[in-house]
Amino acid sequence: MDTSQPLVMSLPARPTREEVARLCAELAAAPPGEARCLVDAGAHGLAAVDALARLALTARRHGHRLTFQGAGPELTALLRLTGLDEVL
């Protein structure tokens, strides 16, 4: 893998446990570096919050600098309400 290019992944609007587990495994397997998660603008609710928190923890554990892009206003508000808005 070319470490000069960030790892890019996509979080769907309604992430399943399997999709989140796959994304976490992809992060864990990649060499440490920049990673970007493109969040579907329709993603909202606690499932999306859980997914973002799991991805952020996995990234931190494996030395990645993970950024999220594209979170809609509902998800952003929910992340602020739960105190997890620093992941954005």
Summary of the structure (lengths in Angstrom):
residues: 88
radius of gyration: 12.2
end to end distance: 25.2
largest distance: 37.2
contacts: 251
relative contact order: 0.21
helix: 48%
strand: 18%
